[in-house]
Amino acid sequence: MTAAAGVPPVVHPVDERLPWRRLVPLSVQHVLAMIATPVSTTFLTGQAIGLSAGRTAALLSATLILCGAGALLQSFGVRGVGARLPFVMLPGGAAAALFLQIARAHGAATASGSVLLAAALLIAVVPLYRRIVPLFPPLVLGTTVLLIGVSMIRVAAQLITGTGAQAVRPAPSAVVLAGVTVASTVLCFLLLRGAWRQSAVLIGMAAGAVIAVTTGLGSFASSGGHGSALPSPLPFGAPRFDLLAALPLLVFALSSLAEATGQTVLNSEAVGRVPDAARDVPRVVRADALVSLVGALFGTSLLVTSSENIGIVHLTGVRSRFVTAGAGVLLIVTGLVAPLSRLLAGIPQPVVGGSALVIYSAITVMGIRMLQRADLAGRGESAVAALALVAGLLPVVVPTLYLGFPGWVQTVLGSGVVAGTLTGVVLHALFQSFPSARGRASSSA
């Protein structure tokens, strides 16, 4: 149907082009709502695997630039890649946690190789999207996210206490500084509103850094000079490919299809577009995988499309994808500002640890919220959740449990995320396959 002569065609709100005076502040608001995640995730990764402040600054620059490129790709869409929805892209908290686990256990080069394998797997399984998503209902996905959060709280705590002999008697100043950072973040949640409240983690981290310097509880690390902090390819050397080491990230990549479905449907509804998961989710996933493939070559974890900005769409009523495209441009510019990256990369380690505790506790709560969408009162869900959590928490509570087993067993079962997720998938499939088992579990609940 063509528009009548002299009558401009009706433009859907998601395709509306805004004037610069509105576009810029709205784009800044989206950046403020999501910037805490890439910044804090990069700090946690850099300090946990022992990167210098200069290398952390380069990694932060790469992360911000790729987040911006991902937002542009999702907002505009190119040949079936990108959903043309107002999305931003982040280093997913859960994905970054698994990247860090692999890096600590097998080396950063293996972690980068694992990201390449996971991104390639996502591209390969997109045609099988409809068959894979049912394997990860809220019951299994919630268990996975909960286990990731619990596992990473321990890693965040080690940023505060240190490792080895230092962890036996951590420095009181480090513990106090981390506590002050958490308290500052809580105050931001209490006192701020809107996009500023969504940046509470970043503001709390900044407050912790200022307090550290002014009170002598901590100091900024040297950035190693005043030169460029731009991304450098292969910062950890050539990627190493180890399927067993990559298994946690591969399992998570498959489970992320279910989360991508929910986020895509939610975003479509937020902008007033009729949800079409079969069409849009593969486009979202392809963009995630493509940006992650590039990111792996610059040392980043899996980059995933985020729903964090959907709240701003509801808040402002502005549904244009050009706003998130503007946010993508701002992220790229921020990543290219080397002095800013170097300043941020020198934040004291206990401050990063305190912020990380907030982030990973939030991931844990996210897993609990996902579990609430499952019917834990019947059909065997309570048994599946209980046994999956046992399998996943055992390696966390007793890290030496599988030391006497072959290496591949230690790699698979020694990862709480893999052990818990696989247990959940298998048990859920069994209970769905045997109606009598579902009935007994339901009657005993």
N, C-alpha and C positions, 0 to 999 in steps of 0.2 A: 504494500500500500504506500502510495506516495503522498507527500504533504501537499495541501492545496496551495495554489499560487499565492504568494505573498505571506503565507503562514509558515513560520519557522518550524522545522521538525521537532518533535518532542524528544528531549534528551533524557535518558534515564539518569537518576542522581549519581549512580556509580561512574558514569561517563562525563559528568559535568566538569567543565574547565573553569576554574576559579581565577579571579583577578589576583595579581601578585600580592596586593595589600592584604588579602585574606589567606592566600596560599602559604605564604612564608610563616606567619605565626602559627597556623594550624599544623604545618609540617614540623616546626620546632616542638610543638606540644607532643607529637608522636615520638620524636626523638627522646624527649625527656622521660616519656613513659617507659622506654625500653633500654635506654643507654646503660642502666645499672647492670644488666645481665651480661653483655659482652665485656664490660670493663672488669667487673668482679670475677667473672669466669676466667678471663685471661690472667689476672693477677694470681688467682688460686693455682692455675696450671703452671705459670712461670715459677712461682715460689715453691710449689710442691715438688717439681722435678729439678729444681736447682738452677734455673736460668738466671743469668745476670740481668740487671735492670735494663741494660741496653737491648739485650735480646728479647726481654719481655716487652719493651716498648715497640720493637719491630713486629712482634706477634700481635700486640694490641692494634697496631696500625693495619695489619693484614686483616684482622677480624672485623674491624669497623668498615674497611673498604668493601669486604665481601658481604657484610650485612647490608650495606647500601646497595651493592649490585644485586643482591637477592631481592630487596624490596622493589627495585626497578623492574626486575624480571617478572616478579609476581604481579605487579601493578599493571604492566603493559602487555605481557604475554607475547611470545614469539613462536609461531608454528607448533602449537600444542604444548609449549613449555611455559608455565605460568598461567594462573587462573583469571587474570584481569580483575582481581578483587583487591580492596585496600588492605593488603597484608604487609607486615614487616618480617624480617628474617633474623634469627638469633642463633648463637651457639647454644643449642638446647641444654638445659641444666642437667637432665638425665644423661644425654649423649656425652656431654663434656665430662661428667663424672666417670663414665665408663672409659672414655679416652684416657683420663688421668689414671685410672686403675691399671689399664694396660701399660701405660708408660712407666708407671712405678714398678710393675712386675716384670716387664719384658723389654723396656727401653722405649724412648720416644720415637725412634725410627719404626718400630713395630706398631706403635699406636697410629702413626701416619699411614702405614700400610693397611691397618685395620679399617681406617676411615675410607680409603680407596676401595677396599673390598666391600664394605657396607654400602657405599654409594653405588657401586656397580651392581650389587644385589638388588637394590631398590629399582634401578632401571630395568633389570632383567625380570622382576616379578610384577611390574606394573600391569602387564597383560593378564596376570592371574589374580588381580586385585580382589575380585569378588569371592574367590575361594579362600584367600588367606585371611581376610578380615574376620570371618567367624571364629578363627582359632584364638582370637584375642578379645574376648568379651570384656566388659568392665571388671569382672571378677579376676581375670588373669592380668589385664593391663594394670589394674589397681595394685595387685600384689607386686608386680614388677617395679612400678614407680615407688611404692613404699619401701621395698628392699634397697633400691638405689639410694633413696634418701637416708636410710639408716646406715648403710655402708659408708656413705660419704661424710656423715657427721663425724665419724672417726678420723677421716683424713683431714677434715677442717680442724679438728681438735689438735692434730699433730702439728699444724702450723703455729699453734699457740704454745704447746708444750715442748715442741722439738721431738726428736726421735732418739732411740738408743738410751745412753746413760742420762742424757739431758731430760728425757721424758720422765724418769723416775722422780726427779725433784725439779719441776719446772720453775722458772724465774717468776716470783710474785708480780714483778712489774709487767710481764707479758700477759699474765692472767688478768690483771687489773685493766690493762689497756684493751684487751679483747672485750671485757665486761663493759667498759665505758663505750666502746663502739656499738655493742648490742643495745645498750641503754639509749644512746643517741638515736639509733635507728627506731627504737620503740617510740621515743618522743616525736620523731618525725611522723610516724604513723598516727599518733594521737592528735597532733596539732595541725598537720597540713591537710590539704584537700586537693582533689582533682589530679592533674598530671604531676604536681609537685609531690603529692602523697605516693604516687606510683614510683617516684624516684627516691623514696625514703632510704633504700639500701645504699644508693650512691651518696646521698647527702650524709647519712650516718658514717659512711667510710671517710668522707672528707672531714667530718667533725672529729673522728677518731685520729686522723692523721695530724690535724691541727693541735689537738690536745697532746698527742705524743711529742710533738716538737716543742711546744710551749712549756710542758711540765718536765721534760727530760725522760719520760717513760719510753721513748723510742726515737729513732732518727730515720731520715730518708736514705735509701741506698744510693750509691753512686751509679749514674747511668752510663758511665764509661766514656764520657766525652760529650761534645756538643754537635756532632755531625748528624747525618741523616738517621732517622729511625724508621725509614720506609721498609715495606715488606721485603724479605729476602727469600728466594726460592730454596726449597729443601733445607730449611734451617737445622734439621736433625740428621742430615745426610740422606742417602738414598733410602726410600721406604723399604722395610722388610715385611715380607708376607708370611704370616703364620696363621693358618686357619683356626687352630685350637685357641691361640691367644686372642684372635679376633672374634671368637664365638660370642662373648657377651654383647659386643656391638652389633654383630649380625642378627642376633635374636632381638635386640632392641629395635633395629631397623625394620624388621618385619612387624613388630608390635606397633611401631609408629604409624603404620598404615591406618590402624583403627583410630588413633588420636587425630591424624590428618583428616579423616572423614568427619569427625565431630566438629573440628575447627572450621572446615570448609562449609559445612551446612550452617553452622552458627553465623559465620561471616556473611553468607549469602542472605540469610534471614535478616541480618542487621542492616544490610543495604537495600533491602526490598527486592531482591532478585530471587526468583523461584529456584530453590536448591536442586541441583542435578549432580549428585555425588559421582555417578558413573562417568560423567563428562569432566567435572572439575577436579576431583581428587587426583586422578592420574596426572593432570597438568601441574597441580601443586607439588606432587611427589617428584616429578621429573625435574622441576626447577630446584627443589631441595637437593636432589642427587647431583645435578650438574654443578651447582655452586659448591657443594661439598667435595666433589672431585677436584675442583680448582683449589679449594681451601686446604685439602690434604697436602698439596704440593707446597703450601706456605705454612704448614705446621698447625692448622686449626683442627678442631674436632668437627663432628658432623654439624652442619648448619641446617636448621629446620625453620619452617614457617611457623610464626607464633600468633596466638590469639590475644596477646597482651594489649594490642591496640584496639580491640573491638570495643572495650569499655569507653574509649575516647569517641568512637563513632556514635555510641549511644549518648554520650555526654553532650557532644556538640551538635548532633543531628546532621553533620556533614558526612556524606557517604562517598565522596569522590575518590577514585583510585589515584587521581593526580596528586592528592595530598600526601599519600604514602610514597609516591614516586618522588615528591619533593623532599620527604624525610630521607629517602635513599641518597639523594644528592648531598644533603647535609652530612650524612654519615661518611660518605666518601671524602668530603672536604675535611671533616674532623680527623679522619684517619691519615690524611696527608700532612697534617700540622705536626711536625716532628717534636717541637718543644713540649706540646701538650702531652703527647704519648710518653715522652721521657719523664715528665713530671709525675704523671700518674703511675708509671712503672716503679717509682722509687718508694711507694707507700710502705711503711713498716709491716713486717710479716704478721704480728699479732692482730693488727687492724684488719688485714685481709682475712685472717682466721675467724675473727669475730663476725665479719660480714658473711663469710661462707657458712657459718653456723646458722645464720638467719635464712640464707638461701636454701640450704639443704634441709632444714627443718620444714620450710615451706613446701619443698618437694615431697617430703614425707606426708604432710597433711594433704597434699594433692592426691597421693595414693589412697589415703583413707577416704577422701571424698569420692574417688572412683569406686571404691569397694562399697560405698553406701548405695550406689546405683544397682548393685547386685542383690538378688533376693537371698540373703544369708539365712533366712528362716526356713528354707526348704530346698528340695530338689538336689540336695547334696552339696550346694554351694558352700555351706559352712565347713563341711569336711574338706573340700578342695582347698579353700582358703587356709584352713588351719594347717594342713599338711604341706602346702606350698610355702607357707611362712616358716614352718619348722625347717624344711630343706634349705631355705634361703638364709635363715638366721644362724644356723649351726656354724657355718664357716666364719661368721662375724664374731660370734660368742667364743668359739673355740678354733682359732686360726690354725692350730696344729693338727686338727682332726684327721686330715687326709695325707699327712706327711709320709706315712708308710706305704702309700699306694703309688702305682706308676705315674709318670709325669702327666700323661693325658688325663688321668682321673683327677689329679690335683688341679689341673687347669679348668676342667669342666665343673666338677663338684665343689672345688675350692672357691669358685665365684658364686657368692650368694645370689646374685642376680640371675645367672644362668640356671643354677640348680633350682631356685624357686620358680622361675618362669617355665622351665621345661616340665617340672612337676605339675604346675598348674595346668598347662596345656594338655598333658597326657591324662591327668585325672578328670579334667573337665570333659574331654572327649569320651572317656570311659563311662562316666555317669550319663552323658547324653546318649550313649549307645545301648545302655542297659536300663530299660524302663523300671525293672524290678528294683535295681539298685537306687534309682532316683526315688522310688516310692518308699523304700526302707529308710533312706536318709531323711526324707521329708517327715515321715511319721515319728522319727526319733528326735527331730529338732524341737 
